Amino acid sequence: MILPLMIWATLPSRLFTGAALRGALRRTLGRLDPYLLLLWLLTLPALAPLAMPGYFYDAHDGQHSVFYLLQFDASLRDGALWPRWAMHHIQGYGYPTFVIQAPLGFYLAEIFVLLGAGYTLAVKLTWAVAFLVSAWGMYVLVRDWLEKSAPRGTQPDTRPAALVAGLLYVYIPYHLADIYVRAALNDTLLLAWFPWVFLAFDRLIAEGSAPSWPRRLALAALALAGCLLTHTFALLSFTPLVMLFALFRLALAAKRHPLRGDLLRRTALAAGAGAAALLLTAAFLLPLLAEGPTLEQQVYVSNTYDYRNHFVQWGQFFSPFWGFGYSDDPGGANDGMGFQIGSVALILASVGGYVLLRSGEPTGMRRAYLSFLASVSVVLLFMMTSAALLLWNTLPMLAIIQFPWRLLALSAFTVSALAGLAADAIFTHGVPDESGPAMQEAGALLLALLVIFAGFGYVGAPLQPVEPWREDGRAVFRFEQEHPDMIAYTQWVQQPFTTSPMTGDYAAADYREDYGENGRLTRLAIVTGQGEVVSQYSRGSSAGGVVRVDGPATVRVHLTYFPGWQVRVDGQLAAARVSNPHGLIEVDVPGGEHRIDVRMGPTPPRITGAIISWATLLALLGAWGWDARR
């Protein structure tokens, strides 16, 4: 279904007639890479559970991935083009979830929602896209590296090895665990970005200030920014890896182009792309840095999320154990999930390295890439073990990663690329010359089937039916009822709580909401004075209603106080204050009937960040356009 749509989208509308259409289709199919098509075809078995009825809500973040999206969608429909507020959290008081949750993955899923998919289906479709894009990215990256590594004057067929690398990246255990065990939407989407970011920076540094450098710089900046806007985790983990790769690539460039000025230009381009990426993400990063500290931080780094409880034992990297539980045993013996690297990738990398060493091939680009990937992979594995405890303790910001084994996402990328390069070494030096391309193709197909066979047993998860309550505010409410220890508060909350005036509303048998809009949640209460609440409403980023009071009164709005709330009484901005002890909002009204509207609006950090991001984006697009006109 996906590939025909992609092909159809490439055709001009004037060709949508009989013979012309058939001819255009034949020409388009003729230009498509058959190995890439085969890669996508062989990726489909990994997506099979997504096509089944039901969903794995009981996976680690299975519910979160859906109810984050439904709250994101509710805010969008309520006019918040960049949502910050999740209205159903904290028993209905709401929480600035999207101040700390990067938004890009939700925007992608939102496309499917707007096309008519339910929230659960939209999440599943987003994962399908991520898997196909990640396979494609690894395929293109490995092909690019191998073509750069080829001796001058030769045109080796790099597609068989790239096919193997792409499949390894799809079926490597942690990639499958990220979706079927963890069901972590944004974590999984990150793996789709990794190869594209590396490819963009590799080409930027390799080609330096050659023609079209503004376009290459823009692509590198946009790719890295897309990654950072997909998950906050990338800022602390993937960004250092990109910086390390840039230094490695600059060192390679310095050997081939030893002139100092040339190296400085390449360095400036790489640094410029990195800086532009950070500026592009300012709309997210500035509010995160300015407003994030007002949120209770300890809940995100203690107890369940304390990194000291989640180190991996060396043996677990090679254990075939697989489970749907949690990493809840600090000693590792009784962990409920697996942390294996992937036996096929490890064996392939080892055999390929051995063949390369025995071949006598002179030191070159391929060997340099292999050495870099192998070294980084070992360091990543070390960082996930308790042997690195001192480093984790020394760098407090690492605690935000929460689970050291999350670095398996990075090692899945490096090991897959490493194995792909090693496969090419096997095809180049391990296959007799007289066998020719046919043997390489056969070897690639054999390895492809082996990769699928080794990983297919990990494809799938226990499914639960998609019931109506799973896709509205009751999903958040019930999760917090079951896990009250995971309720997070703001700095204005003086007395923790686990229920609210809306607890009964959510528990009602006739609870209903329409894309986040609900007229039954108890949003208003008169706390001083006499009167009544005539009506009330609740939407994705706003709430309010009408009150009728006999005289001056104070009305409490059942929303968590946070920067950005704008309170209006009868259409006029009104002074609001914190309502203790639960850190809510309250406002004074005179006697009579009054309409109260509360909406999440901009703040100085959000406005400043948006200006910086838009200015940077326009500058990059302007440079791209200028380069195209030259």
C-alpha positions, 0 to 999 in steps of 0.5 A: 500500500505504501509503495504504490502511494509513494510512486503515485505521488511522484507523477505529474497530474498531466500523466494521469491518463491511460497509456501516458500513465502506464508509461510513466509508471514503467519509467518510475519503477525503472528508476527505483532501486530494487534493493530498496524496494526489497528492503521495505518489503522485508521490513513489513514482517516487523510491522505485522502486529501493527496491522492486527486488531488491538494494541499493546496498551500494557507495554511500558509506555503503551498507554502514554503514547496514545493519551499523550497524542489525544491531549496533543490533538485536543490542544491543537483543535483548541487553537494551540498551534504549538501545544504546551498543556495536557488537560487530563493529567493530574486528575484533570488539573492538567500539566505542562507535559509538552513543555518537557515532551518534544513535539515532532513525533506527535505532529507526525501522528497528528497527520493520521488523526486529521486524516480520520484515524483514531488515536491508537491507529495513528500511533501504529501508523507513525511507528510503521513510517518510522520503521520504513524511514529508519531502514531507508536511512541506514541503507542510504548511509551505508551505501554512501560510506562504501562508495566513499571508501571504494578505490578511485576509478571503481564502482562497486555494487554497495547495495547488497551490504546496504540491504543487510545493514538496513534489515539489521537496523530494523530487526536488531533486538532493541529496535523491536523492544522499543516498540513492542516491549516499551511502546515508546513512540518518540524513542522509536522515532529517534532511530529513524533520524540517526542515519539521516543526521550522520549522512547529512553531517558526513556529506557536509564535512566531506564536500566542504565549501564545494558548490551547494554548501548552503544546501548541505548546511541547511540539510544537516541543521534541519536533520539534527533539529528534527532529531532534537525536536523528537525527544529530549533524550537526544540532546544529552545522548545523540548530540555528543555522538554527532559531535564525536562523529564530526571530529572523526570526520574532520580528522579524515578530511584533514588527512586528505586535504591537509591545507589549514584553511580548508580544514577551518572551513569544514570545521566552521560548516559543521559548527554552523550546522550544529549551532543552527540546529540548536537555534531551530529548536529554541521554540522548545528549548527556551521554555524547557530551560526557563519553565521546566525548573518550576516543575517537580524534578525529583519524580523524574530521577528517583525511584522508578527513574533512578539510573542506579537501578537500571545498569546492564550486566555485561552478560545481558548484552549477549543473553537471548532472554526476552520479556515484557517486564521492566528493568526492576532488578538492580542486580540484573538477575531478575530483570523482566526485559532483555538488553541483547545487542543482537547475535547476527550483527555481532557475528557479522561484524566480527567475521567481517573484521577478521576477513578485512584484517586477513585481506591485507587491504590498506588502511582507508576510509572503510577501515576508518569507519569500521574502527570508529563504529566499533570503538563507539559501540564499546564505549556505549556498552561500557556506559550502560554498565555499573562500571561507569557509575562514577561517570554518571555520578560526576555528570548529574545531567545524565540522570535525566536519561533515567535508564542507562540501557536507553543508550542501546538505541545508539548502539543499535545504530552503530552496530547495524552500520558496523555490521553492514560495512563488515558485510561488504568486506565479506562480499569483497574479500570473502567471495571468489572473484570468479563468482561475481555479483551473483554470489554477492546477491545470493549472500545478501539474500541469505544474510537477509533471511538470517536477520529476519529469522533471528529477529522475528521471534521478538516481533509482537506483544500481548494485545488488548482491545481498543475500547472507547475509554482508551482514547479519551481522558479516562485513560489518563485518569485510570493510569494515575489511579493505578500509579499515584506515585507517578503524579508530578506536581509543580512548585506551587503545590503545597500539599500533594494529592491523588484525587480532585473534584473531577475524579468522580466525573472521570469515573462516571459511567456516562463520561463522554468527550469530543476530541478533548471538549467536555462540558461535564468536568467540574472546572469551576468552584465558588470558594468564597461568597454565595452563588452557583456555577451556571455552566462550564466547559473544558477543552485542550488548552482552555477551560471556563464557564459562567457563574452567578454570584450574589456579591463579591466572590472568589472562584477557583478554576480547577487548573494547575497554575503555570506560566502562560495562563490568561484569565478573562472575566467577561472578556477582560483580562483579570488578575489571577493568583495561586490557589493553595494548597494544591497550586490551582488558579483563583480569581475574584469576581463582583456580584452578578453573572460572569463568564470566566475564560482561562486559556494557555497563552504565550510567555516571554521564553515561548515568544523569544524561542519562536522568533529565534526558531522562525528566523533561523528557519527563514535564514536557512531557506533563504540560503538554500534559495540563494544557492539554487539561483546561483 
